[in-house]
Amino acid sequence: MLHLQSYGSSSSDSEPDDGKTKAKKPQTEAQASEDASAHLKPVDSQYSVVKSLEICAAPLVVPMGQSEVSRAVAPTVKEINYNPRYEELFAPVAGPENPFLTQQMKAPKNMLTGFVENAHISDFQFENQRKTFHSYGYALDPSVDGKGTAPEEGPSYVGHLQAAYDTDGITVFESSKAKAIAGEKRKRVKNDDPEDVEGFTGPWGKYEDEQTVARPSEKERAEIEEMMAKKHRRHKVKEDKPIEEKSVLHIKDAFDYQGRSFLHPPHDVGVNLRKAGAPDRCFLPKAHIHTWTGHTKGISAIRWFPVSAHLLLSCSMDARIKLWEVYNERRCVRTYSGHRQAVRDVSFNNKGERFISAGYDRYLKLWDTETGDVISRFNSRKIPFCVKFHPDFNKQHLFVAGTSDKKIICWDTRTGEVVQEYDRHLGAVNTITFVDENRRFVTTSDDKSLRVWEWDIPVDMKYIADPTMHSMPAVTLAPNGKWLACQSLDNKIVIFSAINRFKMNRKKTFTGHMVSGYACNLDFSPDMSYLVSGDGDGKCYIWDWKTTKLYKKWQAHDNVCIATLWHPHEASKLVTAGWDGLIKYWD
């Protein structure tokens, strides 16, 4: 510093050399002390030497061995932002180790249950082995690569090893039968020479040991005949002989003092039963006034005696038909027994002196109402579901029946022969209703269609089927003959016009009851004010005809209320029949 002080002194300390040497003035004591502390004073920045001289008090010094320190990489890191060295990537895991970890817990994991690696296998092979394991109990070991194993060792399996070795490791997509060895295959007679026109076989030649005549031996022929005889016996329809028909009269006074039978309408009931007109106005029934009991099983159908309605005919699943009094003592008049199985339907002729019954024993029987005798029997080998006499007085010898084999068959009671067949439906025929002054009739079927037929013409003149329509197992004609009320199995009553176009009246639909699955018969009141129907829960429903409003419903039976009939001469009397075997009278 003393040298620097003498080197970089001010101009007052050194004067220019003009060739004359001057003697130095002696320094005072104050000047001497100032010069001694001059190095502690700030240096004047006007000199260039001082500008170029800088002193760093805290230089950056690289410590010795800094390059030997390695960077730690966490095992869970999946991305590194620098280029690490080999020693850094494959360094052992540093840090304290849990001494209580088991060998399984120490194993590396990339998911909760273990370590998963990507494996490339086709979907077919995966499903093949999975289904094989479920079916046979074994599958190929997926951890063993087939390429690394020796050929003599064979494939490795997991699961039921003994089954795998017994079946030679077949999968569910392979046949268990051993494939035929090439040398054991049947050989064909070959002739590939196209010039040999007669003997050319090509690939269609016969086998060398093939027999072209396969004639059964005596033992085989006997077995075949026995088998065919059993088959014929099984499919043969048994011709059941009709059982003994009988009827029982339950009343003593079958004839009155004038010799008239019970078929004659009474005069002392306060109602004119012979008039053709309906009551002026009908009313809703309010009370239960009588119950007819006698059937042991459910009722199938009930019918009024023609015109007078002083008698009621009922058929039941107990294979019996009963005739009941509607007035006076309301007794059971006569029981008709002649069917082996349940009776499905009955129908009076116009005078009521005869009626015909249709049973599940495939028989239709014509009865004398008064004596209870069977006049004739008809059988088409199919179950009749409905039966109707032709309403015209000059055609009372004809009746039609809808059967289970999609046909409507017309019989002549005088000859007992079939005179016409109407075969156009695609399902069992459920109802037959005569319309248009009996010139036509309407049928409904399980094929969810409605067909209109001209009498005695076996081709339907009108076919009504809509994707929204359901089967209609019960149909009733209105008293004025203009409308058909059809019980539809989608819990509705739909109305069709019975004249001209037979178009559905979509504005009139009666709902609220539950009839899905049941052929619940319905009826009009005589003045056409109300529509009445039963339902599957045993209730009876009454709607207003004009407004389709539900007026009344009540619990009529414990089981299905299968039939309802409004009395043609009484303003408020109604009959219901149910599967509980009861017939109830309401007023």
C-alpha positions in Angstrom: 0.0 0.0 0.0 2.9 2.3 0.7 4.2 1.6 -2.8 0.8 2.4 -4.3 0.7 5.6 -2.3 4.0 6.7 -3.7 3.0 5.6 -7.2 -0.3 7.2 -7.5 0.4 10.5 -5.6 -1.3 13.8 -6.5 0.2 16.6 -8.7 1.1 18.6 -5.7 3.5 15.9 -4.5 5.5 15.9 -7.7 6.2 18.8 -10.0 7.3 18.7 -13.6 11.0 18.3 -14.2 12.2 21.5 -15.8 15.8 20.5 -15.5 16.2 22.4 -12.3 16.3 20.5 -9.1 14.5 22.1 -6.2 15.2 21.2 -2.6 12.3 19.5 -0.7 10.7 21.4 2.1 10.8 19.8 5.4 7.3 18.2 6.5 5.5 19.3 9.6 4.3 16.9 12.2 0.7 17.2 11.1 1.5 16.4 7.5 3.4 13.3 8.6 0.5 11.9 10.6 -1.9 12.6 7.7 0.3 10.7 5.3 0.5 7.8 7.6 -3.3 7.3 7.6 -3.9 8.1 4.0 -4.5 4.4 3.1 -7.6 4.4 5.2 -9.2 7.2 3.2 -11.4 6.4 0.1 -9.4 6.3 -3.1 -10.1 9.0 -5.6 -12.0 7.4 -8.5 -10.6 9.7 -11.2 -7.6 7.6 -11.8 -8.0 4.8 -14.4 -5.8 2.4 -12.5 -8.1 2.5 -9.6 -11.1 1.8 -11.9 -9.6 -1.4 -13.3 -8.8 -2.8 -9.9 -11.7 -4.6 -8.2 -11.5 -6.8 -5.1 -14.2 -9.7 -4.5 -14.6 -10.2 -0.8 -16.7 -13.5 -1.2 -15.7 -15.3 -4.4 -17.6 -18.5 -5.6 -15.3 -21.4 -4.6 -16.1 -25.0 -5.7 -15.4 -27.2 -2.7 -13.1 -30.2 -3.2 -15.1 -33.5 -4.0 -18.3 -31.7 -5.0 -18.5 -33.7 -8.2 -18.5 -37.0 -6.2 -21.9 -36.3 -4.6 -24.7 -38.3 -6.5 -28.3 -37.2 -6.8 -31.0 -39.4 -5.2 -33.9 -40.6 -7.3 -37.1 -41.6 -5.5 -38.4 -45.1 -6.5 -41.9 -43.7 -7.0 -40.8 -41.1 -9.5 -42.1 -41.8 -13.0 -40.5 -38.8 -14.9 -37.0 -37.3 -14.6 -36.2 -33.9 -16.0 -32.5 -34.5 -16.5 -30.2 -37.1 -18.0 -29.2 -39.3 -15.0 -26.1 -41.5 -14.9 -26.3 -45.3 -14.7 -25.1 -45.3 -11.1 -28.0 -42.9 -10.1 -30.7 -45.0 -11.8 -29.5 -48.4 -10.4 -28.4 -47.3 -6.9 -29.8 -49.3 -4.0 -32.7 -47.8 -2.1 -31.4 -45.6 0.6 -33.0 -44.9 3.9 -34.2 -46.8 6.9 -35.9 -50.2 6.4 -39.0 -51.4 8.2 -37.8 -54.6 10.1 -41.3 -55.9 10.5 -42.2 -56.2 6.8 -42.8 -59.8 5.5 -41.3 -61.1 2.3 -44.7 -60.6 0.6 -44.9 -57.0 1.8 -41.4 -56.2 0.7 -42.2 -57.3 -2.9 -42.5 -54.5 -5.4 -46.1 -53.5 -6.1 -47.7 -51.2 -8.6 -51.2 -51.8 -7.4 -52.9 -52.7 -4.2 -52.8 -56.4 -4.6 -49.5 -56.9 -6.3 -47.4 -56.2 -9.4 -49.2 -56.2 -12.8 -47.4 -56.5 -16.1 -48.9 -56.1 -19.5 -49.5 -59.4 -21.3 -50.5 -59.8 -24.9 -53.1 -62.5 -25.5 -56.0 -62.7 -27.9 -59.6 -62.4 -26.6 -60.4 -65.8 -28.1 -57.6 -67.6 -26.3 -58.4 -65.8 -23.0 -62.1 -66.8 -23.2 -61.1 -70.3 -24.3 -58.9 -70.9 -21.3 -61.4 -69.2 -18.9 -64.3 -71.4 -20.1 -62.1 -74.5 -20.1 -61.2 -73.8 -16.4 -64.9 -73.3 -15.4 -66.0 -76.4 -17.3 -63.1 -78.9 -16.8 -61.2 -77.4 -13.9 -57.9 -76.8 -15.6 -56.3 -74.3 -18.0 -52.9 -73.6 -19.5 -50.5 -71.9 -17.0 -50.2 -68.3 -18.2 -46.9 -67.7 -16.4 -45.1 -70.3 -18.4 -44.0 -69.4 -21.9 -44.5 -72.4 -24.2 -41.5 -71.5 -26.3 -39.1 -72.0 -23.4 -40.3 -75.4 -22.4 -38.8 -78.5 -23.8 -41.0 -80.5 -26.3 -40.9 -83.6 -24.2 -42.1 -81.8 -21.1 -45.4 -80.7 -22.8 -47.5 -77.7 -21.8 -47.9 -76.7 -18.1 -51.4 -76.6 -16.5 -53.0 -75.1 -13.5 -56.0 -76.5 -11.6 -57.1 -80.1 -11.9 -53.9 -81.5 -13.3 -55.0 -85.2 -13.4 -58.0 -84.3 -15.6 -55.8 -82.2 -17.9 -53.4 -85.2 -18.4 -56.3 -87.6 -18.9 -58.0 -85.6 -21.6 -54.7 -84.4 -23.2 -55.6 -80.8 -22.3 -58.5 -80.4 -24.6 -60.4 -77.1 -24.4 -64.2 -76.4 -24.6 -63.7 -75.5 -28.3 -62.2 -78.9 -29.2 -63.9 -82.2 -29.6 -63.2 -84.8 -26.9 -63.0 -87.5 -29.5 -59.5 -88.3 -30.6 -59.0 -87.3 -34.2 -58.7 -90.0 -36.6 -55.2 -90.8 -37.7 -54.5 -90.1 -41.4 -53.7 -93.8 -42.0 -57.0 -94.9 -40.4 -59.4 -92.8 -42.4 -61.8 -94.5 -44.7 -60.6 -94.5 -48.3 -62.8 -93.5 -51.2 -62.9 -95.1 -54.6 -61.1 -92.6 -56.8 -61.4 -92.1 -60.5 -60.2 -88.7 -61.6 -59.9 -89.5 -65.3 -62.4 -87.1 -67.0 -62.2 -89.2 -70.2 -63.9 -92.0 -68.4 -67.4 -90.6 -68.6 -69.2 -93.6 -67.1 -66.9 -94.3 -64.3 -65.7 -90.8 -63.3 -66.3 -90.1 -59.6 -64.3 -87.1 -58.7 -64.4 -86.2 -55.0 -67.9 -87.9 -54.7 -66.7 -91.5 -54.9 -68.1 -94.1 -52.5 -66.1 -95.5 -49.7 -64.3 -98.7 -50.4 -66.3 -100.7 -47.7 -69.6 -98.8 -48.1 -72.8 -100.7 -48.4 -75.4 -99.1 -50.6 -78.3 -101.2 -49.3 -79.2 -100.6 -45.7 -81.7 -103.3 -45.1 -82.5 -103.8 -41.4 -82.1 -107.3 -39.9 -85.0 -109.2 -38.5 -84.2 -108.0 -35.0 -83.9 -104.4 -36.0 -87.2 -104.6 -38.0 -89.0 -105.9 -35.0 -87.7 -103.0 -32.8 -88.7 -100.4 -35.5 -92.2 -101.8 -35.7 -92.6 -101.8 -31.9 -91.3 -98.2 -31.7 -93.7 -97.0 -34.5 -96.7 -98.8 -32.8 -95.9 -96.9 -29.6 -95.7 -93.7 -31.4 -99.1 -94.2 -33.1 -100.7 -95.2 -29.8 -99.3 -92.0 -28.2 -100.6 -89.6 -30.9 -103.9 -91.3 -31.6 -106.9 -89.4 -30.4 -109.0 -91.6 -28.1 -112.5 -91.9 -29.3 -114.3 -91.6 -26.0 -117.7 -93.0 -26.1 -120.3 -90.6 -24.8 -121.1 -91.2 -21.2 -124.6 -92.0 -20.1 -126.6 -88.7 -20.3 -129.2 -88.2 -17.6 -131.1 -85.3 -16.1 -132.7 -84.9 -12.8 -136.0 -83.0 -12.2 -135.8 -81.2 -8.8 -139.4 -79.9 -8.6 -142.6 -81.8 -8.0 -145.0 -79.4 -9.7 -143.5 -79.7 -13.2 -147.0 -79.1 -14.7 -149.6 -76.6 -13.6 -153.4 -77.3 -13.3 -153.8 -76.7 -17.1 -151.0 -79.2 -18.0 -148.5 -76.5 -18.9 -144.8 -77.3 -18.1 -142.3 -75.1 -16.3 -141.3 -73.6 -19.7 -144.5 -71.7 -19.8 -144.0 -68.1 -18.4 -145.9 -67.4 -15.2 -148.7 -64.8 -15.0 -148.7 -64.0 -11.3 -145.3 -62.2 -11.0 -146.5 -58.6 -11.6 -144.5 -58.2 -14.8 -145.6 -58.8 -18.4 -143.0 -61.4 -19.5 -144.5 -61.7 -23.0 -144.0 -58.1 -24.3 -141.3 -57.4 -26.8 -140.4 -53.9 -25.7 -137.9 -52.9 -23.0 -138.6 -51.0 -19.8 -138.9 -47.2 -20.3 -136.0 -46.5 -18.0 -133.5 -48.6 -16.1 -131.9 -48.0 -12.7 -128.8 -49.1 -11.0 -129.1 -52.2 -8.8 -128.5 -51.5 -5.1 -129.0 -54.7 -3.1 -128.3 -58.4 -3.3 -131.6 -60.3 -3.2 -130.8 -63.9 -3.9 -128.1 -66.5 -4.5 -128.4 -69.7 -6.5 -126.2 -72.4 -5.2 -125.7 -75.9 -6.6 -122.6 -75.9 -8.8 -119.5 -77.3 -7.2 -117.1 -75.5 -9.5 -116.9 -72.2 -11.3 -119.6 -71.0 -13.7 -118.7 -70.8 -17.4 -121.8 -69.1 -18.9 -125.4 -68.1 -18.1 -128.3 -67.6 -20.5 -131.8 -66.2 -20.1 -134.8 -68.3 -21.4 -135.8 -66.7 -24.7 -138.3 -63.7 -24.6 -139.7 -64.3 -21.1 -136.4 -64.7 -19.1 -138.4 -66.5 -16.3 -135.7 -69.2 -16.4 -131.9 -69.1 -16.2 -129.6 -71.7 -17.7 -126.1 -72.1 -16.4 -123.2 -74.3 -17.4 -120.2 -75.0 -15.1 -116.8 -76.5 -14.9 -118.3 -79.4 -12.9 -119.6 -80.7 -16.3 -123.2 -80.0 -15.3 -125.9 -77.7 -16.7 -128.7 -76.4 -14.5 -131.9 -74.6 -15.1 -133.1 -72.2 -12.4 -136.3 -70.3 -11.6 -136.0 -66.5 -11.7 -139.4 -65.8 -10.0 -141.4 -67.2 -7.1 -139.3 -69.7 -5.0 -136.2 -69.4 -7.3 -135.6 -73.2 -7.2 -133.3 -75.4 -9.3 -135.7 -76.9 -11.8 -133.5 -79.5 -13.6 -129.9 -80.7 -13.8 -128.5 -82.0 -17.1 -125.4 -84.3 -16.9 -123.9 -85.6 -20.1 -120.3 -84.3 -20.5 -117.1 -85.9 -19.3 -115.4 -82.5 -18.8 -116.2 -78.9 -18.1 -119.0 -77.3 -20.2 -117.8 -74.2 -22.0 -121.0 -72.7 -23.6 -124.7 -73.2 -23.9 -127.2 -71.6 -26.3 -131.1 -71.7 -26.5 -133.0 -71.9 -29.8 -135.6 -69.2 -30.4 -138.4 -71.0 -28.5 -136.3 -72.3 -25.7 -137.6 -75.8 -26.0 -134.0 -77.0 -27.0 -130.6 -75.9 -26.2 -127.1 -77.0 -27.3 -124.1 -77.4 -25.0 -120.4 -77.3 -25.9 -117.9 -79.2 -23.6 -114.2 -79.7 -23.3 -114.7 -83.4 -24.1 -115.1 -82.2 -27.8 -118.8 -83.0 -27.9 -121.7 -80.7 -28.8 -125.0 -82.1 -27.5 -128.5 -81.0 -28.3 -130.9 -81.3 -25.3 -134.6 -81.2 -24.9 -135.1 -78.5 -22.2 -138.3 -80.0 -20.8 -137.5 -83.7 -20.7 -133.8 -83.5 -20.3 -133.1 -86.0 -23.1 -130.2 -85.7 -25.5 -131.6 -85.5 -29.0 -128.3 -85.7 -30.9 -124.5 -85.4 -30.5 -121.9 -83.7 -32.7 -118.2 -84.1 -32.6 -115.5 -82.4 -34.7 -112.6 -83.9 -32.7 -111.7 -80.3 -31.6 -112.8 -78.4 -28.5 -115.8 -76.1 -29.2 -115.3 -72.7 -27.5 -118.6 -71.1 -28.5 -121.9 -72.2 -30.0 -124.9 -70.3 -31.4 -128.2 -71.2 -33.1 -129.0 -69.3 -36.2 -131.6 -66.7 -35.0 -133.9 -66.9 -38.0 -137.0 -69.0 -37.4 -136.7 -70.7 -40.8 -133.1 -71.8 -39.9 -133.5 -73.2 -36.4 -132.1 -76.5 -37.6 -128.7 -74.9 -38.1 -126.1 -73.9 -35.5 -122.5 -72.7 -35.7 -119.6 -73.5 -33.3 -116.2 -71.9 -33.0 -113.5 -74.5 -32.4 -109.9 -74.6 -31.1 -108.5 -75.5 -34.6 -109.4 -72.0 -36.0 -112.6 -73.1 -37.7 -116.2 -72.1 -37.5 -118.3 -75.2 -38.3 -122.0 -75.2 -39.2 -124.1 -78.3 -38.4 -127.6 -79.3 -39.5 -129.4 -80.9 -36.5 -131.7 -82.8 -38.8 -129.0 -84.8 -40.5 -126.1 -84.4 -38.0 -123.7 -83.4 -40.8 -121.4 -80.5 -41.3 -123.0 -78.2 -44.0 -120.3 -75.4 -44.0 -116.9 -74.6 -42.7 -115.5 -71.1 -42.3 -111.7 -71.5 -42.1 -109.9 -68.1 -42.2 -108.9 -67.4 -38.6 -105.3 -67.9 -37.4 -106.3 -68.8 -33.8 -109.0 -70.4 -31.7 -112.4 -68.8 -32.3 -113.9 -67.3 -29.1 -117.2 -65.6 -30.1 -119.9 -65.7 -32.7 -122.4 -62.8 -32.9 -125.1 -62.4 -35.5 -125.6 -58.9 -36.9 -127.4 -57.0 -39.7 -130.7 -58.9 -39.4 -128.9 -62.2 -39.2 -127.5 -61.9 -42.7 -124.0 -61.7 -41.3 -122.1 -62.8 -38.3 -119.0 -61.4 -36.5 -116.3 -63.7 -35.0 -113.3 -62.9 -32.8 -110.3 -65.1 -32.2 -107.1 -65.5 -30.4 -105.3 -64.1 -33.5 -106.4 -60.6 -32.2 -108.6 -60.0 -35.2 -112.3 -59.4 -35.9 -113.9 -60.9 -39.0 -117.3 -60.3 -40.6 -118.9 -63.1 -42.6 -121.8 -63.3 -45.0 -124.0 -66.3 -44.0 -123.1 -69.4 -45.9 -120.1 -67.8 -47.7 -116.9 -69.2 -46.3 -114.8 -66.1 -47.2 -114.7 -63.2 -44.7 -116.1 -60.0 -46.2 -114.4 -57.8 -43.6 -111.1 -58.3 -41.7 -110.3 -55.9 -38.9 -106.9 -56.2 -37.3 -104.7 -53.4 -35.8 -101.3 -53.6 -34.1 -102.9 -52.0 -31.1 -105.8 -54.5 -30.8 -105.8 -57.3 -28.3 -107.8 -60.5 -28.2 -111.5 -60.0 -27.5 -113.0 -63.2 -25.9 -116.4 -61.7 -25.2 -118.7 -59.8 -27.5 -122.3 -58.5 -27.0 -124.7 -56.9 -29.5 -126.5 -53.8 -28.3 -130.3 -54.0 -28.1 -130.8 -51.6 -31.0 -128.5 -53.8 -33.2 -126.2 -50.9 -34.1 -123.2 -51.5 -31.8 -120.9 -54.3 -30.8 -119.3 -54.1 -27.3 -116.1 -56.2 -27.2 -114.3 -57.1 -24.0 -110.6 -56.4 -24.9 -107.8 -58.1 -22.9 -106.0 -54.8 -22.4 -108.6 -54.0 -19.7 -110.9 -52.0 -21.9 -114.3 -52.4 -23.6 -114.1 -51.2 -27.2 -117.1 -50.5 -29.4 -117.5 -51.4 -33.1 -120.4 -50.3 -35.3 -122.5 -53.4 -36.3 -123.7 -52.0 -39.6 -122.0 -50.7 -42.7 -118.3 -50.4 -42.2 -117.9 -52.1 -38.8 -115.6 -49.3 -37.8 -114.2 -48.9 -34.3 -115.7 -46.0 -32.3 -112.6 -44.6 -30.6 -114.5 -42.0 -28.6 -116.3 -44.8 -26.7 -113.9 -46.8 -24.5 -114.9 -48.1 -21.1 -112.0 -48.6 -18.6 -111.4 -49.1 -14.9 -111.9 -52.9 -14.6 -109.3 -55.7 -14.7 -110.1 -58.5 -17.2 -106.7 -59.3 -18.6 -106.6 -63.1 -19.1 -110.4 -63.7 -18.4 -113.3 -63.9 -20.9 -115.7 -61.9 -18.7 -119.0 -61.5 -20.5 -120.7 -58.1 -20.6 -124.3 -56.9 -21.2 -126.4 -53.8 -22.0 -129.3 -52.6 -20.0 -132.6 -53.1 -22.0 -132.9 -49.3 -22.6 -129.2 -49.0 -23.5 -128.5 -46.6 -20.7 -125.9 -48.7 -19.0 -123.1 -51.2 -19.8 -122.3 -53.8 -17.2 -119.3 -56.2 -16.9 -117.6 -58.3 -14.4 -113.8 -58.4 -13.8 -111.0 -60.7 -12.7 -111.2 -59.6 -9.0 -114.9 -60.5 -8.6 -116.2 -57.0 -8.9 -119.1 -55.8 -11.1 -118.9 -52.5 -13.0 -121.6 -50.4 -14.5 -120.8 -47.5 -16.9 -123.0 -44.9 -18.5 -123.4 -45.7 -22.2 -123.4 -42.1 -23.5 -120.6 -40.6 -21.4 -118.6 -43.8 -20.7 -118.4 -42.6 -17.0 -118.1 -45.4 -14.4 -121.3 -45.1 -12.3 -121.0 -48.0 -9.9 -118.8 -50.9 -8.9 -119.1 -53.4 -6.0 -117.6 -56.7 -4.9 -120.0 -59.3 -6.4 -118.0 -62.6 -6.0 -115.0 -63.9 -4.1 -113.4 -65.1 -7.4 -113.6 -64.0 -11.0 -117.0 -62.5 -12.0 -117.2 -64.3 -15.4 -120.7 -63.3 -16.6 -123.3 -60.5 -16.1 -126.9 -60.4 -17.5 -129.4 -57.6 -17.2 -133.0 -58.8 -17.0 -134.8 -57.9 -20.3 -138.2 -57.0 -18.5 -137.0 -55.7 -15.1 -135.7 -52.2 -14.9 -133.0 -52.7 -12.2 -132.4 -56.5 -11.8 -129.1 -58.0 -12.7 -127.6 -61.5 -12.6 -123.9 -62.2 -12.0 -122.0 -65.5 -12.1 -118.5 -66.2 -10.8 -115.9 -68.9 -10.5 -116.9 -69.4 -6.9 -119.8 -71.5 -8.2 -122.5 -68.9 -7.2 -125.1 -67.1 -9.2 -126.3 -63.9 -7.6 -129.4 -61.8 -8.2 -129.2 -58.0 -7.6 -131.9 -55.4 -7.5 
